[in-house]
């Protein structure tokens, strides 16, 4: 039985596909982390997917991948607690950009009712809990 042979072109195309997928995943993690850092600097709190009391929203990586590459440096937040007067309607797009969120709790923020409505429109898959005073 002959051994399979690959041309250099096939190897280069496979390398291109794998590196593109890895780059897209890294860019998504970088954008998520910058949005989280911006909101944390304004006083928001996050609950992450590795919290033992919450179910994970993403499939965990395979064991071999964790051994080779380590754990994800930027875990996916599941919940945000929006607090602080510095969080305004202008931050709605930043919050909506964190696609792993499934619960948004607005406790004490400078959101208007229009901002909350816009957040609900941008993230219809999220539960938005508004307890502003």
Residue, then its C-alpha position, 0 to 999 in steps of 0.5 A: x500500500x503506497x504511503x500518502x504524499x502531500x505536495x508543498x502547496x498542500x502543506x502551505x494551504x493547510x498551514x494558512x488555514x490553521x494559522x488563520x483560524x488561530x488568529x481569528x480566535x486570538x483576535x476575538x479573545x483580545x477584543x473581549x478582553x479589552x471590552x472587559x478591561x474598559x468596563x472593569x475600569x468603570x466599576x463593573x463586575x464580571x462572573x466568569x465561565x469557570x465559576x463552579x456554581x454556573x454551567x459553562x457556556x462554551x465547550x471546554x478545550x480538549x485536554x491535549x490542547x490545554x496541555x500544549x497551549x495552557x488555559x485560555x488567558x481570557x476566560x469568557x464572562x457569563x454575567x456582568x454587574x453594571x455599577x458605577x456612575x461612569x457607565x452610561x448609555x455610550x457603553x451599551x455597544x461595549x457591553x453588547x460586544x461581549x458575546x459570551x454574556x447571558x445575564x446583564x444586571x444593571x444595579x447602579x448606572x447612569x443608564x437611561x431607559x432608552x439605553x436599557x432598551x437599546x441594550x435589550x435590542x442589541x442582545x435579545x439572547x441575554x437576560x437584562x435585569x434592571x434594578x436601578x433606583 
